[in-house]
Amino acid sequence: MSKDREEVDWSEACWKEMLIDQRKFMWHQDTLDKFAIWLDLVPGMTAVDVGCGLGNLGYIYWHYFGKGGRYFGVDISSKLVQDATEAAKNWATGGEAKFIAGDAYKLPFSDNFANWVMCQTLLMHLEKPELALSEMVRVAKPGGLIMCNEPDNLSSALAKSCWSLPELDIEEEVLLKKVYLICHKGSIKLGRGDDSIGSQVPVMMEKLGLVDIEARLNDKVEFLHPPYEGPQQQNSIYMIKKRILDQSEFWMERTREEFLAGGGDQDEFERYRKLSDKVKLIFQKQLVDGVYTTCGHGFFYVIKGRKPK
Ligand SMILES: C[S@@+](CC[C@H](N)C(=O)[O-])C[C@H]1O[C@@H](n2cnc3c(N)ncnc32)[C@H](O)[C@@H]1O
């Protein structure tokens, strides 16, 4: 099987916990209700979820299509397939949920198999997202639905930050944005994928001949306000502490690799590292003092299209 990136195994702790923690409060329930209508979900559908991880799309939408329906989660990681199979015993009632080890570039289904073929944060990690999308189209029935949930993180990284950290001077702000832009190029060069892919999916769908293409955004806002009441804010604080404070060296090293691959130079990276360390200290203090706030945005697209009849 061809893997998207040799070095990433989503069943390893630091990746897998994202599939758990980041998924906990990812959608407002009323948004899912609206999306289920927009997507024309009905009980009894046959669904395929490509790069399914722990089956997140299966369980958030099960209520709308699962009764008498069939859900097939496909993932390159057989460990995740095992974990997802175990977890599905708790949610896949009244229908069939099956998890299969398989490759997005060569899906283990016949042509015209499913009413609904979907993915979430898969294309953004692939070296050849168009190939994966064309496989999704192949597997959909004529008239069937293709749905891709993918972010445009580049656009949100370039937007003005909405948080309580002190304003940086213009040069520092420009350095942060420049590093993000160069890393974005580097990530694509390294075959780690394009995290701005969400806004490009409609054009990719059009090129593959899909019709009735439409796009919406998840309306979730990253909102943190002391004293961080409720499970959602507590979960966000937990994730921030883990990723930005405890695992910062791991993520810094990935940033360095992508920055250099994207054409950045080592001296500029060291300036970036110093600035990040400075920001991290202020961040840490605000978190410890319980004064950190954010009302941040992200661009997380839900794009749908249909295979022509
Ligand atoms: C960011 S995770 C998303 C998981 C899930 N869709 C979700 O939203 O929780 C990306 C998933 O794609 C899987 N993956 C990566 N490359 C793949 C490939 N070529 N074929 C199938 N799955 C792949 C990874 O193992 C991982 O579980």
The ligand as an SDF file (V2000), in Angstrom:
LIG
                    3D

 27 29  0  0  0  0  0  0  0  0999 V2000
   -6.3120   13.7500    9.9780 C   0  0  0  0  0  0  0  0  0  0  0  0
   -6.7440   12.0820    9.9790 S   0  0  0  0  0  0  0  0  0  0  0  0
   -8.5080   12.2360    9.7670 C   0  0  0  0  0  0  0  0  0  0  0  0
   -9.2880   11.0700   10.3040 C   0  0  0  0  0  0  0  0  0  0  0  0
  -10.8050   11.2060   10.2500 C   0  0  0  0  0  0  0  0  0  0  0  0
  -11.2660   11.4420    8.8940 N   0  0  0  0  0  0  0  0  0  0  0  0
  -11.2660   12.3080   11.1590 C   0  0  0  0  0  0  0  0  0  0  0  0
  -11.6470   13.3820   10.6590 O   0  0  0  0  0  0  0  0  0  0  0  0
  -11.2320   12.1320   12.3870 O   0  0  0  0  0  0  0  0  0  0  0  0
   -6.2040   11.4640    8.4280 C   0  0  0  0  0  0  0  0  0  0  0  0
   -6.4330    9.9780    8.2910 C   0  0  0  0  0  0  0  0  0  0  0  0
   -6.1300    9.5850    6.9590 O   0  0  0  0  0  0  0  0  0  0  0  0
   -5.4740    8.3310    6.9990 C   0  0  0  0  0  0  0  0  0  0  0  0
   -4.7020    8.2090    5.7550 N   0  0  0  0  0  0  0  0  0  0  0  0
   -3.5890    8.8550    5.4070 C   0  0  0  0  0  0  0  0  0  0  0  0
   -3.1950    8.4890    4.1800 N   0  0  0  0  0  0  0  0  0  0  0  0
   -4.0960    7.5930    3.7280 C   0  0  0  0  0  0  0  0  0  0  0  0
   -4.2470    6.8600    2.5240 C   0  0  0  0  0  0  0  0  0  0  0  0
   -3.3770    6.9690    1.5200 N   0  0  0  0  0  0  0  0  0  0  0  0
   -5.3050    6.0380    2.4140 N   0  0  0  0  0  0  0  0  0  0  0  0
   -6.2010    5.8910    3.4230 C   0  0  0  0  0  0  0  0  0  0  0  0
   -6.1020    6.5600    4.5880 N   0  0  0  0  0  0  0  0  0  0  0  0
   -5.0670    7.4160    4.7350 C   0  0  0  0  0  0  0  0  0  0  0  0
   -4.6140    8.3980    8.2490 C   0  0  0  0  0  0  0  0  0  0  0  0
   -4.2240    7.1180    8.7190 O   0  0  0  0  0  0  0  0  0  0  0  0
   -5.5500    9.1340    9.2060 C   0  0  0  0  0  0  0  0  0  0  0  0
   -6.3590    8.2600    9.9470 O   0  0  0  0  0  0  0  0  0  0  0  0
  1  2  1  0
  2  3  1  0
  2 10  1  0
  3  4  1  0
  4  5  1  0
  5  6  1  0
  5  7  1  0
  7  8  2  0
  7  9  1  0
 10 11  1  0
 11 12  1  0
 11 26  1  0
 12 13  1  0
 13 14  1  0
 13 24  1  0
 14 15  1  0
 14 23  1  0
 15 16  2  0
 16 17  1  0
 17 18  1  0
 17 23  2  0
 18 19  1  0
 18 20  2  0
 20 21  1  0
 21 22  2  0
 22 23  1  0
 24 25  1  0
 24 26  1  0
 26 27  1  0
M  CHG  2   2   1   9  -1
M  END
$$$$
